[in-house]
Amino acid sequence: MKHPDSTEKRPDLFLLLATLLLAVIGTVMIYSASSILSMERFHDGQFFLKKQLVFLAIGFAGMVISTRLSYYKLRKLAWPGLIFSAFLLVLLLVPHIGIKAGGAVRWLDFGVFSLQVSEIAKMALIIFLASFFTENYTQVRNFKQGILIPSSITGILIVLILVQPDFGTSLIMAAIVFIMIYLAGGRILHLAALLMIFAPAALWLLFNKSYRLARLMAFLNPWEDPQRSGFQIIQSLLSFGNGGLFGVGIGDGMQKLFYLPEPHTDFILSVIAEESGFLGVSAILVLYIIIIFRGFRISLNAPDIFGNLLAAGLTALLALEAFINIAGVMGIVPLKGLALPFLSYGGSSLIMSMILIGILLNISSYED
C-alpha cells in the first residue's frame, strides 16, 4: 500500500473541469434568476451576483488549499471537527445567536457573512466516520464498533439539526452513516436493524409536523391546492414545460418573475430548465454524473482505507444533495429545501462543496 506522503500525481482533471463548469454556469444563472428580485429587494440588480462572486472566490481558494494539503492529515481533525460542529449546532439554540429565516434557525451571523452550520457538520461527520472506521476496520462487523458507536454519534448531530428544524439535512446525514457503514464492511443484518429503528422515527417526525405532511401531500397531488401547498412544485413544473427542447433563452424566462419562490436558491434548476431547455438540463446532469463517477473512481483507487472511505463519503454527500434537489424540483420526490451543489446561491454550500472537491482532488493525486 502506497503511503499518502509518497510522490504525487496530477489531480483528476475531469473532476476539476466538471466542477468549474458547474460553478460558472451557476454564477451566470444566479444572475439571470435573481436580477429582478435583487432590484426589487435591494435596488441593485447585481446584489446576489456580487455576493456569489465573493463566495466563489473564497470557495476556489479553499479548493486550492485543500488540494495541496494531504488528506491524510484530516484524520487529526476527526474528533475536534465533530466536537466543534456539535458546539456550533448547540450555539444555534441560544436565543438571539442564530439567524431565523423561513421558520428555522440554521445560520450564525458573523457580521460580514453568515454560516450555515449544518454544512460544516456534514463534512465533519464524514471525516469522523472515515477515521473511525479506519481505526476499527477489523471490528466493523461487531455491533458495537460497526453500528452502535457511529450511529449514536450521528444521532446526536441529527437531533441538534432537527431542532433547527432541518428535516432534509437530517435525512442526508442518516443516509451518509448507512452508506459509510456498508462501505466499511458492516453487516447487512446490523444495518437492517438500524433501519428498523430509524424508519419509525423518521415517519413520526414526518407526520408530527403539519407543514411536512403538507409537503408530502403536495408532492402526491399538487393540483389539489395549487395556490398554497402545491404552488411551488406547480410553478417548477411549468418552468420545465415552458423550456421545451432548447429553452426560451438565457435571461428571458418568466417563471423567475415572482412565480418561482427563491428562484436563485432551491429552484435554480427550474430557471435553467426554462431558459436552456432539455438540452441545458441534460448538460447539467452530465456534469454531475461526471463528478459522481470520478469521485467514486477516486475512492476505489485511493491508496489507503481512510482515503477510500473519505472519498466515498464525500461523493455520496454530493450525489444525495444533487439528487434530492433535482428530483424535488421535477416532482419526483417531495421538496426538501436543499441547495443544488455549485449552482444554488449561498456561501456556505458553495464554499464547503468546493473544499470537498479539493479533498477529492488531493486523494486522486495519490491514486494507486
C-alpha positions as CSV (number, residue, x, y, z in Angstrom):
1,M,0.0,0.0,0.0
2,K,1.4,3.4,-1.0
3,H,1.6,5.9,1.8
4,P,-0.1,9.3,1.1
5,D,3.2,11.1,1.7
6,S,4.7,9.5,-1.4
7,T,5.2,11.1,-4.8
8,E,2.1,12.9,-6.0
9,K,0.4,12.7,-9.5
10,R,-1.6,15.3,-11.3
11,P,-5.1,15.6,-9.7
12,D,-8.2,14.4,-11.5
13,L,-8.7,17.0,-14.3
14,F,-12.1,15.6,-15.3
15,L,-13.4,16.2,-11.8
16,L,-11.9,19.7,-11.7
17,L,-13.2,20.7,-15.1
18,A,-16.7,19.5,-14.4
19,T,-16.8,21.3,-11.1
20,L,-15.5,24.6,-12.6
21,L,-18.1,24.4,-15.4
22,L,-20.9,23.9,-12.9
23,A,-19.7,26.8,-10.8
24,V,-19.5,29.1,-13.8
25,I,-22.9,28.1,-15.0
26,G,-24.3,28.5,-11.6
27,T,-22.9,32.1,-11.3
28,V,-24.4,33.0,-14.7
29,M,-27.8,31.5,-13.9
30,I,-27.9,33.1,-10.4
31,Y,-27.6,36.5,-12.0
32,S,-30.3,35.6,-14.5
33,A,-32.6,34.2,-11.8
34,S,-32.1,37.0,-9.2
35,S,-31.6,40.3,-11.1
36,I,-35.2,41.4,-10.9
37,L,-35.5,40.1,-7.3
38,S,-32.3,41.9,-6.4
39,M,-33.6,45.1,-7.8
40,E,-37.0,44.8,-6.0
41,R,-35.4,44.0,-2.6
42,F,-32.1,45.9,-2.6
43,H,-32.4,48.3,-5.6
44,D,-29.3,46.6,-7.1
45,G,-29.8,44.1,-9.8
46,Q,-26.4,42.6,-9.2
47,F,-26.7,42.3,-5.4
48,F,-26.8,38.4,-5.4
49,L,-24.3,38.2,-8.2
50,K,-21.7,40.2,-6.4
51,K,-22.1,38.2,-3.2
52,Q,-21.9,34.9,-5.2
53,L,-18.7,36.0,-6.9
54,V,-17.1,36.6,-3.5
55,F,-18.3,33.2,-2.3
56,L,-16.9,31.6,-5.5
57,A,-13.5,33.3,-4.9
58,I,-13.4,32.0,-1.3
59,G,-14.6,28.6,-2.4
60,F,-11.9,28.4,-5.1
61,A,-9.2,29.4,-2.6
62,G,-10.5,26.8,-0.2
63,M,-10.4,24.2,-3.0
64,V,-6.8,25.1,-4.0
65,I,-5.7,24.9,-0.3
66,S,-7.4,21.5,0.3
67,T,-6.0,20.2,-3.0
68,R,-2.5,20.9,-1.7
69,L,-2.9,19.7,1.9
70,S,-2.5,15.9,2.3
71,Y,-5.9,14.5,3.0
72,Y,-4.3,12.1,5.5
73,K,-3.8,15.0,7.9
74,L,-7.6,15.3,8.1
75,R,-7.6,12.3,10.5
76,K,-6.2,14.6,13.2
77,L,-9.4,16.8,12.8
78,A,-11.9,13.9,13.2
79,W,-12.8,14.4,16.8
80,P,-12.0,18.1,17.1
81,G,-14.1,18.8,14.0
82,L,-17.0,16.7,15.3
83,I,-17.0,18.4,18.7
84,F,-16.7,21.9,17.1
85,S,-19.6,21.2,14.8
86,A,-21.7,20.0,17.8
87,F,-20.8,23.2,19.7
88,L,-21.9,25.4,16.8
89,L,-25.2,23.5,16.5
90,V,-25.8,23.9,20.2
91,L,-24.9,27.6,19.8
92,L,-27.8,28.0,17.4
93,L,-30.1,27.1,20.3
94,V,-29.1,30.1,22.3
95,P,-31.6,32.9,21.9
96,H,-30.6,35.8,19.7
97,I,-27.5,34.0,18.5
98,G,-28.7,32.2,15.4
99,I,-30.4,33.8,12.3
100,K,-34.0,32.8,11.9
101,A,-35.2,32.5,8.3
102,G,-38.2,30.6,6.9
103,G,-39.2,29.5,10.4
104,A,-35.8,27.8,11.0
105,V,-32.6,28.8,12.8
106,R,-29.7,27.4,10.8
107,W,-27.3,30.3,10.4
108,L,-24.7,32.0,12.6
109,D,-24.2,35.7,11.9
110,F,-20.5,36.8,11.8
111,G,-21.3,40.3,10.6
112,V,-19.7,40.2,7.1
113,F,-21.1,36.8,6.4
114,S,-23.5,34.2,7.8
115,L,-22.6,30.5,8.2
116,Q,-25.0,27.6,7.8
117,V,-23.7,25.3,10.5
118,S,-25.1,22.0,9.0
119,E,-22.7,22.4,6.1
120,I,-19.7,22.1,8.4
121,A,-21.4,19.3,10.4
122,K,-21.9,17.2,7.3
123,M,-18.2,17.4,6.4
124,A,-17.1,16.8,9.9
125,L,-19.3,13.7,10.2
126,I,-17.8,12.2,7.1
127,I,-14.2,12.9,8.2
128,F,-15.0,11.4,11.6
129,L,-16.7,8.3,10.2
130,A,-13.8,7.7,7.7
131,S,-11.3,8.0,10.5
132,F,-13.3,5.9,13.0
133,F,-13.8,3.0,10.5
134,T,-10.2,3.1,9.5
135,E,-9.2,2.7,13.2
136,N,-11.7,-0.1,13.8
137,Y,-11.6,-1.7,10.3
138,T,-11.2,-5.2,11.7
139,Q,-14.1,-4.7,14.1
140,V,-16.7,-3.2,11.8
141,R,-18.8,-6.3,11.8
142,N,-19.0,-6.1,15.5
143,F,-22.3,-4.5,16.5
144,K,-20.8,-2.0,19.0
145,Q,-17.9,-0.8,16.7
146,G,-19.8,-1.1,13.5
147,I,-23.3,0.2,14.4
148,L,-23.7,1.4,18.0
149,I,-20.9,4.0,18.3
150,P,-21.1,5.6,14.8
151,S,-24.9,5.7,14.8
152,S,-25.1,7.1,18.3
153,I,-22.7,9.9,17.5
154,T,-24.5,10.6,14.2
155,G,-27.8,10.6,16.1
156,I,-26.6,13.4,18.4
157,L,-25.9,15.6,15.4
158,I,-29.2,14.7,13.8
159,V,-31.2,15.6,16.9
160,L,-29.4,19.0,17.0
161,I,-30.2,19.6,13.4
162,L,-33.8,18.5,13.8
163,V,-34.3,21.1,16.5
164,Q,-33.5,23.9,14.0
165,P,-35.6,22.4,12.3
166,D,-34.0,20.9,9.2
167,F,-35.5,17.5,8.3
168,G,-33.9,17.3,4.8
169,T,-30.3,17.6,6.2
170,S,-31.1,15.1,8.9
171,L,-32.2,12.5,6.4
172,I,-29.0,13.1,4.4
173,M,-26.8,12.6,7.4
174,A,-28.7,9.4,8.3
175,A,-28.2,8.2,4.8
176,I,-24.4,9.0,4.9
177,V,-23.9,6.9,8.1
178,F,-25.7,4.0,6.4
179,I,-23.6,4.2,3.3
180,M,-20.3,4.5,5.1
181,I,-21.1,1.6,7.5
182,Y,-21.9,-0.5,4.5
183,L,-18.8,0.5,2.5
184,A,-16.6,-0.1,5.6
185,G,-17.9,-3.7,5.6
186,G,-20.7,-3.5,8.2
187,R,-23.1,-6.5,8.4
188,I,-26.4,-6.2,6.4
189,L,-28.3,-7.6,9.3
190,H,-27.0,-4.9,11.6
191,L,-27.9,-2.2,9.0
192,A,-31.4,-3.7,8.7
193,A,-31.8,-3.5,12.5
194,L,-30.6,0.2,12.4
195,L,-33.1,0.9,9.6
196,M,-35.9,-0.5,11.7
197,I,-35.0,2.0,14.4
198,F,-34.6,5.0,12.1
199,A,-37.6,4.4,9.9
200,P,-40.3,4.7,12.5
201,A,-38.6,7.8,14.0
202,A,-38.5,9.4,10.5
203,L,-42.2,8.6,9.9
204,W,-43.1,10.0,13.3
205,L,-41.2,13.2,12.5
206,L,-42.9,13.4,9.1
207,F,-46.4,13.1,10.4
208,N,-45.8,15.1,13.6
209,K,-45.4,18.4,11.8
210,S,-48.3,19.7,9.6
211,Y,-46.0,21.5,7.2
212,R,-44.0,18.3,6.4
213,L,-47.2,16.4,5.8
214,A,-48.4,19.2,3.6
215,R,-45.3,18.9,1.5
216,L,-45.9,15.2,1.1
217,M,-49.5,15.7,0.1
218,A,-48.4,18.5,-2.3
219,F,-45.9,16.1,-3.9
220,L,-48.6,13.4,-4.3
221,N,-51.2,15.8,-5.8
222,P,-50.0,19.4,-6.1
223,W,-53.2,20.4,-8.1
224,E,-55.4,19.7,-5.1
225,D,-54.2,23.0,-3.5
226,P,-52.5,24.9,-6.4
227,Q,-52.5,28.3,-4.6
228,R,-50.8,27.1,-1.4
229,S,-49.1,23.8,-0.7
230,G,-48.9,22.8,-4.4
231,F,-47.8,26.3,-5.6
232,Q,-44.1,25.7,-5.6
233,I,-44.0,22.4,-7.4
234,I,-46.6,23.5,-10.0
235,Q,-44.5,26.6,-10.8
236,S,-41.4,24.5,-11.1
237,L,-43.1,22.0,-13.5
238,L,-44.4,24.9,-15.6
239,S,-40.7,26.1,-15.9
240,F,-39.7,22.7,-17.2
241,G,-42.7,22.7,-19.6
242,N,-42.0,26.2,-20.9
243,G,-38.4,25.4,-21.6
244,G,-39.1,22.7,-24.2
245,L,-36.0,21.4,-26.0
246,F,-33.9,24.5,-26.4
247,G,-35.3,26.9,-23.8
248,V,-36.6,30.4,-24.2
249,G,-33.1,32.0,-23.9
250,I,-30.8,32.9,-21.0
251,G,-32.4,35.9,-19.2
252,D,-35.8,35.6,-20.9
253,G,-37.5,33.2,-18.5
254,M,-40.8,34.3,-17.0
255,Q,-41.3,31.9,-14.1
256,K,-38.5,33.6,-12.1
257,L,-40.5,36.8,-12.1
258,F,-42.1,36.3,-8.7
259,Y,-43.7,32.9,-9.6
260,L,-40.9,30.6,-8.5
261,P,-40.2,31.1,-4.8
262,E,-36.5,31.9,-4.3
263,P,-35.6,31.1,-7.9
264,H,-31.8,31.7,-7.3
265,T,-31.6,29.1,-4.5
266,D,-33.7,25.9,-4.2
267,F,-35.3,26.3,-7.7
268,I,-32.3,27.3,-9.7
269,L,-32.6,24.2,-11.9
270,S,-36.2,25.2,-12.8
271,V,-34.8,28.5,-14.1
272,I,-32.2,26.7,-16.1
273,A,-34.9,24.3,-17.5
274,E,-37.0,27.2,-18.7
275,E,-34.1,29.3,-20.2
276,S,-31.9,26.5,-21.6
277,G,-34.5,23.7,-22.1
278,F,-34.0,20.0,-22.1
279,L,-30.5,20.2,-23.5
280,G,-29.4,22.6,-20.8
281,V,-30.7,20.4,-18.0
282,S,-29.2,17.4,-19.7
283,A,-25.8,19.1,-19.7
284,I,-26.1,19.8,-16.0
285,L,-27.0,16.2,-15.3
286,V,-24.0,15.0,-17.3
287,L,-21.6,17.2,-15.3
288,Y,-23.0,15.9,-12.1
289,I,-22.6,12.3,-13.4
290,I,-19.0,13.0,-14.2
291,I,-18.3,14.4,-10.7
292,I,-20.0,11.4,-9.0
293,F,-18.3,8.9,-11.3
294,R,-14.9,10.4,-10.8
295,G,-15.5,10.7,-7.1
296,F,-16.2,7.0,-6.7
297,R,-13.4,6.1,-9.0
298,I,-11.1,8.1,-6.8
299,S,-12.4,6.2,-3.8
300,L,-11.8,2.8,-5.4
301,N,-8.2,3.8,-6.3
302,A,-7.3,5.5,-3.0
303,P,-4.0,4.2,-1.5
304,D,-5.5,3.5,1.9
305,I,-8.7,2.8,3.8
306,F,-9.1,6.3,5.1
307,G,-8.8,7.8,1.6
308,N,-11.2,5.2,0.3
309,L,-13.9,5.9,2.9
310,L,-13.4,9.6,2.9
311,A,-13.7,9.9,-0.9
312,A,-16.8,7.6,-0.9
313,G,-18.5,9.6,1.8
314,L,-17.8,13.0,0.2
315,T,-19.0,11.7,-3.2
316,A,-22.1,10.2,-1.7
317,L,-22.9,13.5,0.0
318,L,-22.7,15.4,-3.3
319,A,-24.7,12.7,-5.0
320,L,-27.5,12.8,-2.4
321,E,-27.8,16.6,-2.3
322,A,-27.9,16.8,-6.1
323,F,-30.4,14.0,-6.5
324,I,-32.8,15.3,-3.8
325,N,-32.8,18.8,-5.2
326,I,-33.1,17.8,-8.9
327,A,-35.8,15.1,-8.1
328,G,-37.6,17.6,-5.9
329,V,-38.0,20.4,-8.5
330,M,-39.0,17.8,-11.0
331,G,-41.7,16.5,-8.8
332,I,-40.2,13.0,-8.4
333,V,-39.7,13.3,-4.6
334,P,-41.1,15.8,-2.0
335,L,-39.4,19.2,-1.9
336,K,-36.7,19.4,0.9
337,G,-35.4,22.9,0.6
338,L,-31.8,21.8,-0.1
339,A,-29.3,23.7,-2.2
340,L,-28.1,22.3,-5.5
341,P,-24.3,22.0,-5.2
342,F,-22.3,24.6,-7.2
343,L,-25.5,26.0,-8.8
344,S,-27.6,27.4,-6.0
345,Y,-26.9,30.8,-4.4
346,G,-25.4,30.6,-1.0
347,G,-21.9,30.9,0.5
348,S,-21.9,28.0,3.0
349,S,-23.0,25.4,0.5
350,L,-20.7,26.6,-2.3
351,I,-17.6,27.1,-0.2
352,M,-17.9,23.7,1.5
353,S,-18.7,22.0,-1.8
354,M,-15.5,23.5,-3.3
355,I,-13.5,22.4,-0.3
356,L,-15.0,18.9,-0.7
357,I,-13.9,18.8,-4.3
358,G,-10.4,19.9,-3.2
359,I,-10.1,17.0,-0.9
360,L,-11.2,14.6,-3.6
361,L,-8.6,16.1,-5.9
362,N,-6.0,15.6,-3.3
363,I,-6.9,12.0,-2.8
364,S,-6.8,11.5,-6.6
365,S,-3.2,12.7,-6.7
366,Y,-2.2,9.7,-4.5
367,E,-4.1,7.1,-6.5
368,D,-2.5,3.6,-7.0
